Amino acid sequence: MQFPPGQKSMNKVVLDGESLTISEVVAVANGKPNEPQIILSKQAERNVTRSERAVQTLLERGEIAYGITTGFGAFKNKIINRADVETLQRNILLSHAVGVGKPFDIATTRAILLIRANTLARGYSGIRLETLHLLLDFLNLGIHPVIPEKGSLGASGDLAPLAHAALPLIGEGFAEFAGAILPSAQALELAGLKPLTLAAKEGLALTNGTAVMCSIGVLASHQAQQLKDTADLAACLSLEALNGTTAAFDERLHVLRPHPRQQKCAANLRDILSESDFVRAFDSANVQDAYSLRCIPQVHGAARDAIDYAEWVFTNELNAVTDNPLIFISEGETQSTDLPNKSQIPNPKSQIIEVVSGGNFHGELLALAFDYLAIALSEFGSMSERRIMRLVDESCNDKALPAFLTDNGGLNSGFMLVQYTAVALVAENKVLAHPASVDSIPTSANVEDHVSMGVTAGLKARQILENVETIFALELFAAAQGVDFRRRKIGDDKLLGKGTRQIYRQIRQLVPFIETDVYMQSHIETLRKFVSDSLK
């Protein structure tokens, strides 16, 4: 078994607002300009055009509609003159672009643009086709808005970061192009594009929604799906280094606890460790291992539940319409009077246009998924650190391995501090795993009186994910060292398990057995990059 390969390339992604997949987002996020190319489906173009015309009908009839002819948030009752509609949409981008902190990386930025475009492609947002095409031009030509990570409350969606994402459409803000950070107007000029003037509803449509939360979640859940395999491999290599037993992975035992992902994890462990000469046969003096080895299926299986739940949430959110208000168009002769919070007008073609204000922008579902994922990933790291501890503490491994995995201990400290680093990261994860979704603070004069803190939850989960990648790199480093010491006792001809022998070879191609104390950080970084790259 090898680490899973990265996302395979694809030539084209067609957006219709209904069928975007996680694999397509990953491909675009990690891709290059026009690799893959992103285009709109013909049906999406028709839907967008229909919705654009509906907005124009509302303006022509002088209808009061939130965000089209009114202000935003607490200013929802302020009526805007027809002559000021374009200024209103421009102002929402300028006034809402108040993000702070370091910018999102290019992969996340590309995912944000793609998911936002897919939402708008459904045709419920009132955006013009030319505006949506310009957004796709950014992806296809490699114009990446500079979007600060912090400032979103997760309701009304990701207002601040999405405002930064949209600013280059009007030639404001900054963007990365051809490796340089430039004023957006200059980046557009170099790419052969021109900024546009926003029409009615467009500023609101571009800033209102969950695209930032969703992009973080899609990329994190994709990496977490790969990380669960790394977790099992690292655990198995440690178990072999520690002369552990596979008895606790017996299929008969797990059938009696009907949790499918626990059972799947146990089956995976059995497969990885099959054919191993390094595992312990029945020993009446040592019938069972410590929890960090014996309970791998129960803990890793529970984490798999959280990872699969997160993937389910973000897969659904990819094709959700999450801005506000939304525009519905239907055929009819009469005008209903019993539709609260709706503006409804029959046009000359007997169409009824309804502007419906709701709350699809609220990120609670995503925030809860992030918090659940963060806790689960933290447990991956916690279990891994406990196994590292057993590898370096000879009193905990029945002296199967020398203290701190080194000869001539005292003169050499060996892997003593490797465990320290793992402990530091686990401690940080415990702080980061505190749920953000329970920490709502009202805004906009108490109109927006409950927010999800979805991006905050996502950033924390992503940091935990990065920390756990490093913890697993530390465990693989220590476990490979332990395996080499065990070979001295059981013989060089003994085989590791069917799965661990391959990962061991990969480790040894990257870092050597540590004979005496050396500069360790470079080896750790090599393995951290190895683990991280395998998850993309």
Secondary structure as the mmCIF struct_conf table of DSSP 4:
data_model
#
loop_
_struct_conf.conf_type_id
_struct_conf.id
_struct_conf.beg_label_comp_id
_struct_conf.beg_label_asym_id
_struct_conf.beg_label_seq_id
_struct_conf.end_label_comp_id
_struct_conf.end_label_asym_id
_struct_conf.end_label_seq_id
HELX_LH_PP_P HELX_LH_PP_P1 PHE A 3 PRO A 5
HELX_LH_PP_P HELX_LH_PP_P2 GLN A 7 SER A 9
BEND BEND1 ASN A 11 ASN A 11
STRN STRN1 LYS A 12 LEU A 15
BEND BEND2 GLY A 17 GLU A 18
HELX_RH_AL_P HELX_RH_AL_P1 ILE A 22 ALA A 29
TURN_TY1_P TURN_TY1_P1 ASN A 30 ASN A 30
STRN STRN2 LYS A 32 LYS A 32
TURN_TY1_P TURN_TY1_P2 PRO A 33 ASN A 34
STRN STRN3 GLU A 35 GLU A 35
TURN_TY1_P TURN_TY1_P3 PRO A 36 PRO A 36
STRN STRN4 GLN A 37 LEU A 40
HELX_RH_AL_P HELX_RH_AL_P2 LYS A 42 ARG A 61
TURN_TY1_P TURN_TY1_P4 GLY A 62 GLY A 62
TURN_TY1_P TURN_TY1_P5 TYR A 66 THR A 69
STRN STRN5 THR A 70 THR A 70
BEND BEND3 PHE A 72 PHE A 72
HELX_RH_3T_P HELX_RH_3T_P1 GLY A 73 PHE A 75
TURN_TY1_P TURN_TY1_P6 LYS A 76 ASN A 77
STRN STRN6 ILE A 79 ILE A 79
HELX_LH_PP_P HELX_LH_PP_P3 ILE A 80 ASN A 81
HELX_RH_3T_P HELX_RH_3T_P2 ARG A 82 ASP A 84
HELX_RH_AL_P HELX_RH_AL_P3 VAL A 85 HIS A 96
STRN STRN7 VAL A 100 PRO A 103
HELX_LH_PP_P HELX_LH_PP_P4 PHE A 104 ASP A 105
HELX_RH_AL_P HELX_RH_AL_P4 ILE A 106 LEU A 120
TURN_TY1_P TURN_TY1_P7 ALA A 121 ARG A 122
BEND BEND4 GLY A 123 GLY A 123
BEND BEND5 SER A 125 SER A 125
HELX_RH_AL_P HELX_RH_AL_P5 LEU A 129 LEU A 141
TURN_TY1_P TURN_TY1_P8 GLY A 142 GLY A 142
STRN STRN8 HIS A 144 PRO A 145
STRN STRN9 PRO A 148 LYS A 150
BEND BEND6 GLY A 154 SER A 156
STRN STRN10 GLY A 157 GLY A 157
BEND BEND7 ASP A 158 ASP A 158
HELX_RH_AL_P HELX_RH_AL_P6 LEU A 159 ALA A 166
HELX_RH_3T_P HELX_RH_3T_P3 LEU A 167 ILE A 170
TURN_TY1_P TURN_TY1_P9 GLY A 171 GLY A 171
BEND BEND8 GLY A 173 GLY A 173
STRN STRN11 PHE A 174 PHE A 177
TURN_TY1_P TURN_TY1_P10 ALA A 178 GLY A 179
STRN STRN12 ALA A 180 PRO A 183
HELX_RH_AL_P HELX_RH_AL_P7 SER A 184 LEU A 190
TURN_TY1_P TURN_TY1_P11 ALA A 191 GLY A 192
TURN_TY1_P TURN_TY1_P12 ALA A 200 LYS A 201
HELX_RH_AL_P HELX_RH_AL_P8 GLU A 202 THR A 207
BEND BEND9 ASN A 208 ASN A 208
STRN STRN13 GLY A 209 GLY A 209
BEND BEND10 THR A 210 THR A 210
HELX_RH_AL_P HELX_RH_AL_P9 ALA A 211 ALA A 241
TURN_TY1_P TURN_TY1_P13 LEU A 242 ASN A 243
BEND BEND11 THR A 246 THR A 246
HELX_RH_3T_P HELX_RH_3T_P4 ALA A 247 PHE A 249
HELX_RH_AL_P HELX_RH_AL_P10 GLU A 251 VAL A 255
TURN_TY1_P TURN_TY1_P14 LEU A 256 LEU A 256
BEND BEND12 ARG A 257 ARG A 257
HELX_RH_AL_P HELX_RH_AL_P11 PRO A 260 LEU A 273
TURN_TY1_P TURN_TY1_P15 SER A 274 GLU A 275
BEND BEND13 ASP A 277 VAL A 279
TURN_TY1_P TURN_TY1_P16 SER A 284 ALA A 285
HELX_RH_AL_P HELX_RH_AL_P12 TYR A 291 ARG A 294
TURN_TY1_P TURN_TY1_P17 CYS A 295 CYS A 295
HELX_RH_AL_P HELX_RH_AL_P13 ILE A 296 LEU A 318
TURN_TY1_P TURN_TY1_P18 ASN A 319 ASN A 319
BEND BEND14 ASN A 324 PRO A 325
STRN STRN14 LEU A 326 GLU A 331
BEND BEND15 GLU A 333 THR A 334
BEND BEND16 THR A 337 THR A 337
TURN_TY1_P TURN_TY1_P19 PRO A 340 ASN A 341
STRN STRN15 LYS A 342 PRO A 346
TURN_TY1_P TURN_TY1_P20 PRO A 348 LYS A 349
BEND BEND17 SER A 350 SER A 350
STRN STRN16 GLN A 351 VAL A 356
TURN_TY1_P TURN_TY1_P21 ASN A 360 PHE A 361
HELX_RH_AL_P HELX_RH_AL_P14 GLU A 364 VAL A 392
HELX_RH_3T_P HELX_RH_3T_P5 GLU A 394 CYS A 396
TURN_TY1_P TURN_TY1_P22 ASN A 397 LYS A 399
BEND BEND18 ALA A 400 LEU A 401
HELX_RH_3T_P HELX_RH_3T_P6 ALA A 403 LEU A 405
BEND BEND19 ASP A 407 ASN A 408
STRN STRN17 GLY A 409 GLY A 409
TURN_TY1_P TURN_TY1_P23 GLY A 410 LEU A 411
STRN STRN18 ASN A 412 ASN A 412
TURN_TY1_P TURN_TY1_P24 GLY A 414 PHE A 415
HELX_RH_AL_P HELX_RH_AL_P15 MET A 416 LEU A 432
TURN_TY1_P TURN_TY1_P25 ALA A 433 ALA A 433
BEND BEND20 HIS A 434 HIS A 434
BEND BEND21 ALA A 436 ALA A 436
TURN_TY1_P TURN_TY1_P26 SER A 437 VAL A 438
STRN STRN19 THR A 443 THR A 443
TURN_TY1_P TURN_TY1_P27 SER A 444 VAL A 447
STRN STRN20 GLU A 448 GLU A 448
HELX_RH_AL_P HELX_RH_AL_P16 GLY A 454 ILE A 490
TURN_TY1_P TURN_TY1_P28 ASP A 492 ASP A 493
TURN_TY1_P TURN_TY1_P29 LYS A 498 GLY A 499
HELX_RH_AL_P HELX_RH_AL_P17 THR A 500 LEU A 510
BEND BEND22 VAL A 511 VAL A 511
BEND BEND23 THR A 516 THR A 516
HELX_RH_AL_P HELX_RH_AL_P18 GLN A 521 SER A 534
TURN_TY1_P TURN_TY1_P30 LEU A 535 LEU A 535
#
